[in-house]
Each structure stands twice: as C-alpha cells, then as structure tokens.
C-alpha cells in the first residue's frame, strides 16, 4: 500500500514538472512573439504605423515624394499646418498678419525649441532662407514671389534678401513683389518651409549641403517627435520630444513599419499595427470588407476623394490629338465599379470634387475607343511605336488600374509596355522624364497652385514636361491676384485649359478606407491626420 502511494506521488510530481515546463515554454513563445511583432501588451505607449512606399529621402528642404513629407511632418513643424478640414492650424508661427497683402509679419512661438534644447529664433529663419535661395542649393521650394529673388526663387548676387526683414528674435517680415492672397502665402510659404538649425549647419557650404550628415539623418528638429533610427526600407523610429512647444506628446514613440499592403491588413487584424499612413499605405480594395468587420479597429471612408492621375510626357508625346486619343481610349467607369466597388468618383481635372476650387463645369472625356482610333489616325500615329508606361508599385489598386488602362489602349491597336519600379526609382524617372506615360498621385492642398505647379515648365517636379505659355501665364495670374474670389474664377479658367489641351487625365478618385485601432484616439484619420500628432492618445 505504501509502495502504491509512493508511486502515485512520484507520478504526480512528474506530471507537475511537465506542466510547469510546458507553461514556461508557452510563456517564452509569447514573450518572443511580443518582441518580434511589435504588439501593444503591457501598457506600451508606442504607436505602430504601417507604410508601403519608403521615404525617398529625409532632406527637410528637398523632400521627394509623399512618404518623405509624412515622415518630416512627424519630426519637424512648419509655420502653419494643414488639418483634416483642409484649413490652416498655427504651429511655429503664433500669428501671421498683413495690412496690404504684400508685407507679412510672422511672430514665432516664443517657447519653440530644437529637440536638443536650443531655442528656435529668427537666426534659424534667416539661415534657412539664405540656404534655400542660394543658386547652388537644391530645394523643392520656389519662393519667386518674394522681393529680391529671381524667377527661380534664387538670389542672383549677394547674400541679403531684400524681402526678408528680421525684426527681433521672434518676429520677421516677408515682403512680396506684388500683393498676394493670404491663403496662397500660408499654403505656399508658411505650410511648406521647413527650417534648418543654424547652430548645427552654420559651417556648411551651400554647394555641399546635400551631402551633410544632417540632410540625410536630421535628428535635431522642431516637431513633436525626433528621429531616433531609420533602418532603410524597414522602419523609422521616432522618440518623444519632451520640450515640444505645444505640449508634451501623449504617446511615447512612433514606430513606422515599411511593408507590403497585404501585411498591413494582416497586422491591423492581429494588433501589431495601430494604423496606416494616409495615401502611402492604402488598404487593397479586396480587403475593405474584411477590415470593416474587424472588432479591434475603427474603419471609415474619407470624406474627400484622392485622385490618381494619368500623366503624359509631353516631350515624347506632344501632339494634342494623341493626348486626347489616349484619354478617350480609357474606360474610367470600369475602375470605379470594378476596382473600387463604387467607393470612388470620376472627376474632370486635377482636384477632387470636394475641393473648394473644383470646377464642376468641365466637359468630360467619355470612354470612346472608336473616337480614340480616329484621332490616332488623324495624328498620323505609328501603331508600331512602343509606349513605355512607368508604374510605381505598392498601391495595388493603382497598379491594377494601370494594367486595365494598358489593356484598353492595346485593344485599339497601341503597343503599351508596362514597366514597374519601386517608388524612389519611379520618382527619379519622372523627374528625368524617362517615360512616355505614367500614373501617380499629386497631393492637393488648400490652395490649388501647388497641384497646378506640377505642370509648369521649369518648376520642381515638372513630370509632364509640358511647355504651355498660355497655361503658365494663366497660373501665374492666380499668384498676382490677391482677391480670393477673383482667383477662384481664374482657377476655373486654368482647369478648362487643362482639360481642353488634355494636359492631365484623372483615372479615378478614390474614397480611401482608413483603419485605426480602437485603442487609439487620433481625432479624424485620413487627410491631415498628422497635424495633431502631439495630441494622439493610446489606451
């Protein structure tokens, strides 16, 4: 009997050890999983965001592409921001005032500091303006309306800009060559310029600025978060800026994970991602229903649609009849019905229909393959000529739309050859006009000048390579007109000319689905979602 009890006790001990070992093994797996997948257990206040297209660069004054702009917005502020209502919010500028629409007085936020604790002052403003207007410095800024700068926005001689006056450490004046609309000034200057730290770059030579370590890895910035690490094409890690002038951010870190769109859907479902970037990390249409049914996320469609543009390299295809023939040869209704499941719209121009400057009276180009063939024949088109169609990868809906557009055009006798590249390579090819046709998304802003300037010869990001003196003159007249309503009438003319000369063709405009973890409080997701990033909360 006693031996039996000993055997039973022995067996119980063995079972106990097995259970403990199994539990330990399981715990180790859970810990390893949490570490590797970025889960949010344990009250982690890190926000995990999905991104498909990696940033092309991180240069504050020469940002290339939407993903770069988004990463810079996380870590450095402009004078004003753009919020989800497509209006301006005050950031580094406490006030911007003018009495004549020609001299603008900007008062800086007195508590603003660089992330290393150095005060942000007009010394940084003057240094930045000196750099971005230097003829040997490459920048996307073109402030050619400021007094003392030439038509390219550069100083032709000397180092002093007559249109820049430093009043004191926190106040400066910008004087323009002619009166301009306050909306234009805020959009084109105050919401675009990103400042450089004078105390770090003061010894940098203008001609060597692009190669400076700071321009590649800007770790001292003016935003709610600072760049801690960028593992190229893998992730970006941002840490909190405890000295942020608008208040200490409510989350500890921002961790942007670069991955295919399909992985974003999976990681939203598992909780490994809290959200995804607007525009640069779209959820594929076929996954919309799946995401909408998840219990751990809030999913909603954007109030404003996001256009995808079909752009022609006018240096290679300059005949207006050929451009119009291409437009007539594409079935856009099919994109909205089949690709977007109705969650999109056909627009007639470069602006979405909800934009305050959208011209609703534009005559559309309907799908008419017979008319397309006729125009190609009238233009004397060589149907053996290969049309190189450069398509950026990452946005599956856009890729499929490009494929369908190519099928449409090939069906009427053309020879369209699709070439797919990652976004940095695509961007380079578009800048250097190494394509015949392409598809891309041009970000819109409160003032439409930003979009139209993509089609002005000699301007940064002139992808279309379009040489249209009449169009250029008309767009320039919107800058010269300080009255908002009169500018709106001119912009209507600009859009009519765009349409009549077949400058650009919107394939479709998508109401994007945005998904955010229910643990997050971010305000309104989608357009302008990063404007209030310092107020984001995570439960």
C-alpha positions in Angstrom: 0.0 0.0 0.0 2.8 2.3 1.0 4.6 1.5 -2.3 1.5 2.3 -4.2 1.2 5.8 -2.5 4.9 6.5 -3.3 4.3 5.6 -7.0 1.3 7.8 -7.2 3.2 10.7 -5.6 6.0 10.1 -8.0 3.7 10.2 -11.0 2.1 13.4 -9.7 5.5 15.0 -9.4 6.4 14.1 -12.9 3.1 15.5 -14.2 3.7 18.6 -12.3 7.1 19.1 -13.7 5.7 18.6 -17.2 3.0 21.2 -16.7 5.5 23.7 -15.4 7.9 23.1 -18.3 5.0 23.5 -20.8 3.9 26.7 -19.2 7.4 28.1 -19.2 7.8 27.1 -22.9 4.5 28.8 -23.8 5.4 32.0 -21.9 8.7 32.1 -23.7 6.9 31.9 -27.0 4.5 34.7 -26.1 7.4 37.0 -25.0 9.3 36.2 -28.2 6.2 36.9 -30.3 5.5 40.2 -28.5 9.1 41.3 -29.1 9.1 40.4 -32.7 5.7 41.6 -33.8 5.5 44.9 -32.0 2.4 44.1 -30.0 0.9 46.5 -27.5 0.8 44.4 -24.4 2.0 45.7 -21.1 0.7 49.3 -21.5 3.1 50.1 -24.3 2.5 53.7 -25.5 4.3 53.2 -28.8 2.2 53.8 -31.9 2.8 51.3 -34.7 2.0 52.7 -38.2 2.2 50.9 -41.5 3.8 52.4 -44.6 4.1 50.8 -48.0 6.3 53.2 -50.0 9.5 54.1 -48.2 10.6 57.7 -48.0 12.9 58.6 -50.9 15.0 60.9 -48.7 14.7 62.8 -45.4 16.0 66.2 -46.6 13.9 68.9 -44.9 14.3 71.4 -47.8 14.3 68.9 -50.7 11.6 66.4 -49.8 10.9 63.9 -52.6 7.5 62.2 -52.5 4.5 61.9 -50.2 6.1 59.4 -47.8 9.0 61.8 -47.2 6.7 64.6 -46.5 4.8 62.5 -44.0 8.0 61.4 -42.1 9.2 65.0 -42.0 5.8 66.1 -40.6 6.2 63.7 -37.7 9.5 65.2 -36.7 9.5 68.9 -37.7 6.9 71.6 -37.9 6.2 74.3 -40.4 5.0 77.8 -39.6 1.4 76.5 -40.1 0.0 73.1 -40.5 -2.9 71.7 -42.6 -5.6 69.9 -40.7 -8.3 67.4 -41.7 -10.7 70.3 -42.6 -8.2 71.5 -45.3 -7.6 74.7 -43.3 -4.5 76.0 -41.6 -3.5 75.5 -38.0 -1.0 77.6 -36.1 2.4 75.9 -35.5 5.7 77.7 -35.2 4.0 80.9 -36.2 1.8 82.3 -33.4 0.5 84.9 -35.8 0.7 85.9 -39.5 -0.6 89.3 -40.2 -0.7 91.7 -43.1 -2.4 95.0 -43.9 -1.7 95.2 -47.6 -1.2 91.6 -48.7 2.3 92.4 -49.6 4.2 92.6 -46.3 3.5 89.7 -44.0 4.6 89.9 -40.3 5.3 86.5 -38.8 5.6 86.2 -35.0 7.2 82.9 -33.9 6.1 80.9 -30.9 8.5 82.0 -28.1 8.6 78.6 -26.5 9.7 76.7 -29.6 13.0 74.9 -29.2 15.0 72.5 -31.3 14.9 68.9 -29.9 18.4 69.4 -28.5 17.1 72.3 -26.3 18.4 75.2 -28.4 15.9 78.0 -28.8 14.3 78.4 -32.3 14.7 82.0 -33.4 14.8 84.2 -36.4 18.5 83.3 -36.7 17.3 80.0 -38.0 14.8 81.7 -40.3 17.5 83.9 -41.8 19.9 81.0 -42.2 17.3 78.7 -43.8 16.3 81.5 -46.3 19.9 82.1 -47.1 20.4 78.4 -47.9 17.2 77.7 -49.9 17.7 80.8 -52.1 21.4 80.1 -52.8 21.9 79.1 -56.5 23.9 76.0 -55.6 21.4 74.6 -53.1 18.8 72.1 -54.4 15.3 72.6 -53.0 11.7 72.0 -53.8 10.8 75.5 -52.5 10.3 78.1 -55.2 9.6 81.5 -53.4 10.0 83.5 -56.6 7.3 85.9 -55.5 9.5 87.2 -52.6 11.2 90.6 -53.2 14.8 90.2 -54.2 14.6 86.7 -55.7 14.6 85.8 -59.3 12.0 83.8 -61.3 13.6 80.6 -59.9 13.3 81.8 -56.3 17.1 82.3 -56.1 19.4 85.2 -55.2 21.3 86.2 -58.3 24.0 88.1 -56.3 24.9 88.9 -52.7 23.7 87.2 -49.6 20.9 89.5 -48.4 17.3 89.0 -49.4 15.6 92.4 -49.6 12.2 90.8 -49.0 13.3 89.4 -45.6 13.5 91.7 -42.6 14.5 90.4 -39.2 12.7 92.5 -36.6 13.8 90.7 -33.4 14.5 87.1 -32.2 10.8 86.1 -32.7 9.5 88.4 -35.4 10.3 88.7 -39.1 8.7 90.2 -42.2 8.3 88.8 -45.7 7.7 91.3 -48.5 6.5 90.1 -51.8 7.0 91.6 -55.2 3.2 92.3 -55.5 0.1 91.8 -53.3 -0.8 88.1 -52.9 -3.7 86.2 -51.3 -3.2 85.3 -47.7 -4.4 81.7 -48.5 -1.6 81.5 -51.1 1.0 82.9 -48.7 0.1 80.4 -46.0 -0.1 77.5 -48.4 3.0 78.1 -50.5 5.3 79.6 -47.9 4.1 79.1 -44.3 3.0 75.5 -44.7 5.9 74.4 -46.9 9.1 75.9 -45.5 11.0 73.6 -43.1 13.7 75.3 -41.1 17.4 74.3 -40.7 19.2 74.5 -37.4 21.8 77.3 -37.8 23.7 76.1 -34.7 24.4 72.8 -36.4 24.8 73.8 -40.1 26.4 77.2 -39.8 29.7 76.0 -41.2 28.2 74.0 -44.1 29.0 75.2 -47.6 25.9 75.7 -49.8 27.3 73.6 -52.6 28.0 70.7 -50.1 24.8 71.0 -48.1 23.1 68.0 -49.8 25.9 65.7 -48.6 25.9 66.9 -45.0 25.0 64.2 -42.5 22.2 66.3 -41.2 20.4 66.4 -44.5 20.5 62.6 -44.7 19.7 62.0 -41.0 18.0 65.0 -39.4 18.0 64.1 -35.7 17.6 67.7 -34.3 14.2 69.0 -35.4 11.2 71.1 -34.3 8.4 68.6 -34.2 6.6 66.6 -31.5 8.9 63.6 -32.2 12.6 63.2 -33.1 14.1 60.7 -35.5 15.9 58.0 -33.4 16.7 55.5 -36.1 16.0 54.8 -39.8 16.7 51.3 -41.0 16.4 51.9 -44.7 13.3 50.2 -46.3 12.5 48.6 -43.0 11.3 51.0 -40.3 11.6 54.5 -38.8 11.6 55.0 -35.1 10.7 58.4 -33.5 11.1 59.2 -29.9 9.1 61.9 -27.9 10.3 65.5 -27.8 9.8 66.4 -24.2 10.4 70.1 -24.9 7.8 70.3 -27.6 6.4 73.9 -27.5 2.7 72.9 -28.0 2.8 70.4 -25.1 4.4 67.1 -24.3 3.0 64.4 -26.7 0.7 61.8 -25.0 2.4 58.7 -26.6 6.0 57.7 -26.1 7.2 56.6 -29.5 6.1 56.4 -33.2 7.3 53.3 -35.0 6.7 53.3 -38.8 7.0 49.9 -40.3 7.6 49.6 -44.0 5.8 46.6 -45.5 3.7 45.3 -48.4 0.0 46.4 -48.3 -1.1 42.8 -47.7 1.0 42.7 -44.5 -0.7 45.9 -43.3 -4.1 44.3 -43.4 -2.8 41.2 -41.5 -1.1 43.3 -38.8 -4.1 45.6 -38.3 -6.1 42.4 -37.6 -3.5 41.0 -35.1 -3.0 44.3 -33.4 0.6 44.6 -34.5 -0.3 47.8 -36.2 -2.3 50.6 -34.7 -3.0 52.4 -38.0 -1.6 53.0 -41.5 -0.5 56.1 -43.3 -3.0 58.1 -45.4 -2.2 57.9 -49.1 1.1 56.0 -48.9 -0.3 52.8 -47.3 -3.6 52.1 -48.8 -5.7 49.0 -47.9 -6.3 47.0 -51.1 -10.0 47.2 -52.2 -10.4 43.4 -51.9 -9.7 43.7 -48.2 -12.1 46.5 -47.4 -14.9 44.3 -46.2 -12.5 42.2 -44.1 -11.1 45.3 -42.4 -14.5 46.8 -41.8 -15.6 43.7 -40.0 -12.7 43.6 -37.5 -13.7 44.2 -33.9 -10.4 45.8 -32.9 -10.3 48.7 -35.4 -12.5 51.6 -36.4 -12.7 51.8 -40.2 -14.2 54.7 -42.2 -14.1 56.1 -45.7 -12.6 59.5 -46.3 -14.9 62.5 -46.9 -12.8 63.7 -49.7 -11.6 61.6 -52.6 -8.0 61.2 -53.6 -7.2 61.4 -57.4 -4.8 59.1 -59.3 -3.5 60.9 -62.4 -2.6 59.6 -65.8 0.3 61.8 -66.9 1.8 62.1 -70.4 5.4 63.1 -71.0 4.8 65.9 -73.5 8.4 65.8 -74.5 7.7 62.4 -76.1 4.0 62.8 -76.9 3.4 66.4 -77.8 0.5 66.1 -80.3 -2.7 67.3 -78.6 -4.8 64.9 -80.7 -2.7 61.9 -79.5 -3.1 63.0 -75.9 -6.9 63.3 -76.3 -7.0 59.9 -78.1 -5.3 58.3 -75.1 -7.9 59.8 -72.8 -10.8 58.6 -75.0 -9.3 55.1 -75.0 -9.5 54.5 -71.3 -12.6 53.2 -69.6 -12.7 55.0 -66.2 -16.1 53.9 -65.2 -14.8 50.3 -65.1 -12.2 51.4 -62.5 -14.7 52.9 -60.1 -17.2 49.9 -60.5 -14.8 47.0 -60.5 -11.6 48.2 -58.7 -13.1 50.5 -56.1 -16.5 48.7 -55.7 -18.2 52.1 -56.1 -16.1 53.8 -53.4 -14.7 56.4 -55.8 -15.7 59.0 -58.4 -14.9 60.2 -61.9 -13.5 63.7 -61.8 -12.6 66.0 -64.6 -9.4 67.7 -63.6 -6.6 67.5 -61.1 -8.7 68.4 -58.0 -11.1 66.2 -56.1 -14.8 67.2 -56.4 -15.0 68.3 -52.7 -12.1 70.8 -53.1 -13.4 74.4 -52.8 -11.7 75.3 -56.1 -13.0 72.4 -58.2 -14.6 73.4 -61.4 -17.8 71.4 -61.8 -18.5 72.6 -65.4 -15.6 70.8 -67.1 -16.7 68.7 -70.2 -15.5 65.1 -69.6 -13.7 62.7 -71.9 -16.1 59.7 -72.1 -14.8 56.2 -73.0 -15.0 56.2 -76.8 -12.5 53.7 -78.4 -13.7 54.5 -81.9 -13.0 58.2 -81.4 -9.7 57.3 -80.0 -8.7 55.3 -83.1 -9.9 58.2 -85.3 -7.8 60.7 -83.5 -4.7 58.5 -83.6 -5.2 58.1 -87.4 -5.7 61.8 -87.9 -2.5 62.5 -86.0 -0.6 60.0 -88.2 0.4 57.8 -85.2 2.7 55.0 -85.9 0.9 52.0 -84.3 4.2 50.0 -84.2 5.6 52.6 -81.8 6.0 51.2 -78.2 4.6 53.4 -75.4 6.6 52.9 -72.2 4.2 53.0 -69.2 6.1 53.6 -65.9 4.1 52.3 -62.9 5.1 52.7 -59.3 4.5 49.5 -57.2 2.9 49.4 -53.7 -0.6 50.7 -54.3 -2.3 47.5 -55.6 -5.4 49.4 -56.8 -3.3 51.9 -58.8 -1.2 49.0 -60.3 -4.3 47.2 -61.4 -5.8 50.4 -62.8 -2.6 50.9 -64.9 -2.9 47.3 -66.2 -6.5 47.8 -67.2 -5.7 51.1 -68.8 -2.9 49.4 -70.8 -5.4 46.7 -71.9 -7.8 49.4 -73.0 -5.2 51.1 -75.1 -3.7 47.8 -76.5 -7.2 46.8 -77.6 -7.4 49.8 -80.0 -4.1 48.8 -81.7 -1.4 50.5 -79.5 1.7 48.8 -78.1 1.8 49.8 -74.4 4.7 48.3 -72.4 4.3 48.4 -68.6 7.4 48.9 -66.6 7.0 48.6 -62.8 9.5 50.2 -60.3 9.6 50.9 -56.6 8.6 54.5 -55.7 12.2 56.0 -55.4 13.1 54.7 -58.9 9.8 55.8 -60.3 10.2 59.3 -58.9 13.7 59.6 -60.4 12.4 58.5 -63.8 9.5 61.0 -63.6 11.9 63.8 -62.6 14.2 63.0 -65.5 11.3 62.4 -68.0 12.3 58.8 -68.7 8.8 57.6 -69.5 6.0 58.1 -72.1 3.0 57.7 -69.8 2.7 57.1 -66.0 0.3 57.1 -63.1 0.8 58.9 -59.9 -0.9 60.8 -57.1 -0.3 64.5 -56.8 -1.1 65.7 -53.2 -3.7 68.5 -53.1 -3.6 71.4 -50.6 -6.0 74.2 -49.7 -4.5 76.5 -52.4 -4.6 74.7 -55.8 -1.5 76.4 -57.1 0.5 73.6 -55.5 -1.1 71.0 -57.9 -1.0 73.1 -61.0 2.7 74.0 -60.5 3.4 70.3 -61.2 2.6 71.2 -64.8 4.7 74.4 -65.2 7.8 74.1 -67.2 10.9 74.5 -65.1 9.2 74.1 -61.8 10.2 71.4 -59.3 8.6 68.0 -60.1 7.5 69.1 -63.6 6.7 65.4 -64.5 4.5 66.2 -67.5 7.3 68.2 -69.3 4.5 70.4 -70.6 5.5 73.6 -72.3 2.4 75.8 -72.4 3.0 79.5 -72.3 -0.7 80.3 -72.1 -1.3 77.9 -69.3 1.8 79.2 -67.4 0.7 82.8 -67.8 -2.8 81.9 -66.5 -1.4 80.1 -63.5 0.9 82.9 -62.7 -2.0 85.4 -62.8 -3.6 83.5 -59.9 -0.5 84.4 -57.9 -0.7 88.0 -58.9 -4.4 88.3 -57.9 -4.8 89.0 -54.1 -8.6 88.7 -54.1 -9.8 85.1 -53.2 -13.0 85.1 -55.3 -11.3 86.6 -58.4 -8.6 83.9 -58.0 -11.3 81.2 -57.9 -12.6 82.5 -61.3 -9.1 82.3 -62.8 -8.6 78.8 -61.4 -11.8 77.8 -63.2 -10.1 79.0 -66.5 -7.0 77.1 -65.6 -8.9 73.9 -65.2 -10.8 74.4 -68.5 -7.4 74.9 -70.3 -6.0 71.8 -68.6 -9.0 69.9 -70.0 -9.1 71.4 -73.5 -5.4 70.8 -74.1 -5.5 67.3 -72.5 -2.6 68.1 -70.1 -3.5 65.6 -67.4 -6.2 62.9 -67.1 -7.6 61.7 -63.7 -8.0 57.9 -64.0 -10.2 57.8 -60.8 -10.5 59.5 -57.5 -10.8 57.1 -54.5 -12.6 57.5 -51.2 -9.9 55.8 -49.2 -10.6 53.5 -46.3 -8.7 54.3 -43.1 -8.5 51.9 -40.3 -7.3 52.8 -36.7 -7.0 50.6 -33.6 -9.8 51.2 -31.1 -7.0 51.7 -28.6 -6.1 54.9 -30.4 -7.6 58.4 -30.1 -6.3 60.4 -33.1 -9.2 62.7 -34.0 -10.1 62.3 -37.6 -8.0 59.9 -39.6 -7.1 60.4 -43.3 -6.3 63.8 -44.8 -4.3 66.0 -42.4 -4.2 63.2 -39.8 -0.6 64.1 -38.7 -1.5 67.7 -37.9 -2.4 66.9 -34.3 0.0 64.1 -33.7 1.1 65.5 -30.4 -2.5 65.0 -29.1 -2.8 61.4 -30.1 -3.5 59.0 -27.2 -3.2 55.3 -26.8 -5.1 53.3 -24.1 
